[in-house]
């Protein structure tokens, strides 16, 4: 196997040190919220966001005033994007059916899909107001039927961002808070004197938000670990050129200072041309300060000999966004197993997926694509099973099997749950503390 790295990112040990520092900061902050509630949230909001107000929850009048500042064109664009997200989420919801089947005569098994009863949606916005994240979390939760949806977003330039608040409100949020980072997800999950805790946290965020969700998991449910954005471009010379590859890499690198971006190709010429094109674009990109840091510290360029090698490397990296521009895009769709979302063909791009096309942009990072997909309507639903035994014959037959299997494991009390029904509904005399006889032996 021939895999050549023309460019490496920050070494793994340095990334691990960054992660350890983040863990310690988050652990301390969450403990502070646990002890001091609203006071801790206020202190962190002042420290990290330079922001304070009497109540961090927006009133109905404040929400209306903020929405009034959004132009008609912007509101129409927000509504269009939310319609696409809702349409796809509804189609996904329709694919999830409640079932009830008679597996044996008189034995009914089934399951119901029940919405999570309260969800906290985090919408990033300290550096860039992430309007689209409100569609992805709030609107999708609404399609799932979640009865209490609360949303939090940090202030942008010292105040709530009108477009983000509009998207939250239109999406179906019942409570909207102006809070960012650890204090937002911590307050929603742990609860304070003024905020009732939720059952589940969703939404992307920076490394501190992702780590806070990780530490809170178990106390509440989470959608997935959605930390700093990652992007990979898989390209060959038949479908892509350096300008397209460089644009798609930098389009995600501008998210933050630690956003991995990887070019994976079988053409060294395309690889080197893309690296040169990235330098050209960084000279004119308004967000170059952020994008350059991500590219220099987290960017990688990998050249493989074969498509099979490209596939193996891509599945190992398990990037959040994977843009595929090759002569065999559907081959990658068929064979790739570890990723957040695929964007197939040069006409497709990650930005459309992020903002408007209708798929959800909250996706797994840090290799989590090996075991989970992204946020979708099903994440807000819990599949609960139930059982009914309707006849004496079924109660006796299942009870006999159950009795013997419980005794096989040494669970006498379990066996008696079965035995009492064998005695009552089948008229079979099973001595207390023994397993039911085999029907053939009894006969």
N, C-alpha and C positions, 0 to 999 in steps of 0.2 A: 504493500500500500504506500503510495507516494502522496504525502500531504505537506505542502510548504507554506510556512507562515511568512509573508512578506512584511507583516506588521503585527506586533503583539500589543495587548493592552496592559494595564497595571497588573503586576504579579499577584498570584493567588494569595500569598501570605499578607500582602498589604491590604487586599480586599477583606481578608479575614479580620485583620486588626480594626479596620473601619467598622465592620459588623459588630465586633465585640464592644467598641465604644458606644455604638448606637444602642445595643442591648442594655448597657448599664444606665444610660441616660433615660431610656424609656421605663425601665423597671422602677427607678427612683420617682419619675413623674407620676406613674400610675399609682404607686403607693401613697403619694401625696394627695391625689384625688380621692383615694379610698378614705384617707384620714380626715381631709379638710373640705371635701366637696366643692361648693361654689367658690369658696375663698381661694382654693388652689387653682381652679379654672381661671379666675380673675387674675391671679398673680401670673400665670403662664401666658395669658392673652396679652397682658401688659409687657411681659418680658420678650415674647417671641413675635407678637404682631403689632406691638405699640398701639393697642386698641383697648378701649374700655367703654362700657355703657351700663346703665342701671340693670337692664335685663338683656341677656344675649339672644333671647327669643324675639323675633320680629313680630310686631302686632299686625293685624289685618290692614290697618290704615297705612302702616309703614310699607307693607308689601305692595299695596295699591299705588302708593306714591312712587316707589321704585320702578314698578312696571310701567307707569306713565312716562318714565324717562326713556323707555326703549322705543326706537322708531318703528313705524309701521312695517318697513322693509325687514328690519331685524326680527320683529315678532312673526312675520310671515315665514321667514327662514327657520326660526325655532319651531314653529308649528309643523312645517314640512318635515324637518328632521325627526320630530317626535312621532309623526304619523308613520314614517318608515320603520322606526324602532318598534312602535306598537304593533304594526302589521305583522312584522316577523315574529315578535313575541307572542302574538295571538295565534299564529300558525303553529308555533312550538307548543303553546298551551293545549291547542286542540289535538296535538299528537299524544298527549298524556291522558290516558283513559282510566277512570275507575273501573275495576273489574270485580265480578262475582261469578264463581264457577262451582259446580257440584263435582268434586273430585272423586267421590265415592257415593253410593246411594245414601242420602240423608246427611252428607257432610258438605257443608257450604264454606268455601274460603273466598276471601276477597281483599281488596285494598282500596283505600280512599286517598286522594291527593288533597291534603289540607294546607292552606296557606300558613306560613309563619305568622304569628299574631302581632308582632311588632318588629320593625326593622329601622336601623339607623343607617342612613346613606351619607357617606362622606364625599364631598365634591371639592377636589383641590382647586386652589385659586390664588395662592399668595403671589406667585410669579406670573402665571397666566390664568385668566379666569376661564375655568374648564366648563363652559356652558354645556358641552355635549355629555359630560359625566352625569349631569342631572337626568338626561334622557335615559341613559343606560341603567341607572340604578332606580331612580324614583318612578319613572314611567313603567319600567319593567315590573317593579314590585306592584304597581297599581293593576297591571294586567293580570298578575297572579292572584289578586284579590286580598292583599295584605291589608288588614283593617286599621293599622296605625303605622304610618310612614313618617319618620322625622328625618330632617336633612340638615347638615351643617356644612358651612363653607367659610374659609377665612376672609377677612376684609381684604379688599383690593385697593391699594392706594388710599388706605385710611377709612374706607366705607364699604358697605355691602355693594357688590357689583350688580347693577340692575338687570343685566341680561341673565346672569346665573340665577338670581332670585326669580325672575320671570319663568325660567325653564323649570325650576323646582316647583313653583306654584302650578304651572300648567301640567306638569308631570303628575301631580296629585299628592304632594307633600302636605301632611296635616299640621306639622310644626316645622318652622324654619329658624335655625340658629346661626348667628354670625360668630363662628369659632373655628380655629384652625388646628391642624396638627394633632399632637398627642392629646392635648386637652379636649379636643372635639370628640375623638373616638373613645377616649377614656370616660368622658362625662356621659356619653350615650350608652356605653356598656355597663359602667359601674353605677351610674345614677348619682344625682346630687340632691340637695334640698329642693331644687326647682325643676329638675329633669328626671322623669321616670325612666328607669333603665329599659333597654330594648332586649329582645331575644336574639337578635342577629345584627351583625355589622357587615356592610358591603361598601365597595367603592375603592378606587385606586388612590395612591398617594405617594409621598416620598419615602425614603428609607425609614424614617421615624414612624410614620403612619403604618407602614407594612409591619414593622417590628411590634408596634403596639397591638395590632390585630393578632399577631402571632402569640403574644403573651396573654391576650384576653381570650383566646380560643379555648373553649371548654366552659368558661363562664358564660360566654355567648357563642353562638355559631358565627362563622365567617363565610364569605363567599369563596375566597381563595387568597393566596399571598400575591398581591398585586403591587409590587414595589416600583422602583424607577423603571421607566420604559426601556424595552430592548427591541432592536430590529435587526433582521438579517436579510440580505439580498442574495438570492441564488440566481446567477446569471451566466449565460454563455453569449458568444458573439452573434448568434443567429437571431436573438430577440432583443438585445439590449446594447446600449453604448455607454460610454463613460459618463456622459451628462445625465442620463437617466439613472444610472446606479448611484452617482454622487448625490443627486438631488434627493433620491429616496433614503439614502443613509443620513444625510444632514437634516432631512425633514423630521426625523425622530430624535436625532442627537441634540436638537435645540430644547428638548423637554427639560433637561437639567444637566448638572455637571457630572453625573455618574450614570449616563444612559448608554449601555453597550450597543455598538453598531458594528456589524460584521458583514464583509463581502466574501461570499463563497463562490468560486468560479473555477472553470477548467481552462481558462485563458490567462496566461501571465500578461499578455499585452493589454487585455481589458482591465486586469487588476492594476497595472501600473498607470494606465491612462486614467482610471478612476481616481487613484490617489492624487494625481496631478490636478484633475478636475476639482476634487475636493478643496485643494489649496486655492484654486482660482475662485471658487464659490465663497469660501470663507473670507475672502477679501472684500466681498460685496454684500454678504448676508447680514441684515440688521441684528440678528440674534447670534452673531458669530462668537461673541465672548463665551456664551454657554456651550454652543455647538463645538467650538474648538477644543474646549476642555474635555468634553465627552469623547471626541474623536481621538485626541492625543492620549488620553489615559485609559480609555475603554474600547477604542476602535481596533478591529482586527481585519486583516486581509489574508485569506487562505486560498491557495491554489491547489486543486486536486487534478489527478490524471484522468479520472473517469467519473461518470455520473453516479455509479454505485458508491464511490468514495465520497462524493458530495452528499449523497443521501445519508451515509453513515455519520459523517461529521455534523450534518444538520440535526439529525436525531439526537446526537450526543449533546450538542449545545442546547437544544430544546428552547429556541428563542421565542419570545412573546409574539412578535410579528414576523412573518416570513413572506417576503415578496419574491415570487418565482417568475423569472423571465427567461425561458429556455425554449428549445425546440420540442420539449416533452413535459409541459406543465402538468397535464393530467396524469402522467406517470408519477410525478412527485405527489400529487393529490392521492393517488392510489396507494403509494408505498410509504409515505411519511407517517410516523406514529407519534412523535413527540414535538409539540409546538403549541402556541396559543391560538393563532388564526393564520390561515393561508390567504394570500392575495395573488391570484393567478393571472399572469399575462401582463404585458406592458400597458394595457389600457386601464388596469386596476391599480389602485394605490392604497397605502395604509391610511393616508389622511382621510380618504372617503370613508373607510371603515371606522375611523376614529369619530367622525363628525356626523355622517348623514346617511350612509347607504342602507343601514337597518340592522346589521349584525352588531353584537355588543362589543364595546371596546375595553371592558374590564377583563383583562386576560392574565394568565399565569406567567410569573417571572421566576428567575433564579431556578430554572430547571423544573418548576412545578408542573410544566406541561407533560412531564413523564407520567403523572398520576391524576391530573384533572384538566378539564377544559375550562373555558371562561365562564363569566357570569351569564346566566340566561334565565328565562322565566322559571325553569325547573328548580333553580337554586332556592327560590322562595317558597317551594312546595315541599311538604313532608309526606312521604308515602307510608301510610299506616295500614297494617293488616288487621283483619278480624276473622273470627271463626264462629260457625254455628253448627251444632249437631241436632238434627231435627227428629230423629227416630230412635226408639229403644234399641233396635237392631244395630244401628250405627254406633250408638253409645257403648253397647256391649262389645262389638267387634274392635273398635278403636281402643277402648279401655283395656281389653285383654292384651293387645300388643303393647300399649303404653305401660301397663303394669309390669310386664316381663322386662321391658327395656329399662325401666327405672330400677328394678332390682339388679339388672346387669351392672349398673353403675353404683349400686349400694344405696340408692336414695329410697328408703322405706317410706318416708312421709310422702314423697312424690307418688310412689306406687299406690298408696292408700287413696290418693285423689282419684286414681283410675279405678281401684277396687270397689270403692263405695258405689260407683256407677254401674260396675259390672254386677254387683249384688242387687242394686235397686232396680235397674232397668233390664237386666238379663236373667235374674233369678239364679245366678251362679254363686255357689257358696265358696268364697275365697277366704281362707283363714287370714286373720289380721297379721300383717307383717310378712306375708308371703306373696309371691307372684301368681298371677292368674294361670290356671293350667292351659296347655295347648288344647284347642278345641278338639283335635283328633284324639288326644289322650282322654279327654273328658268323655267323649263318645264311646 
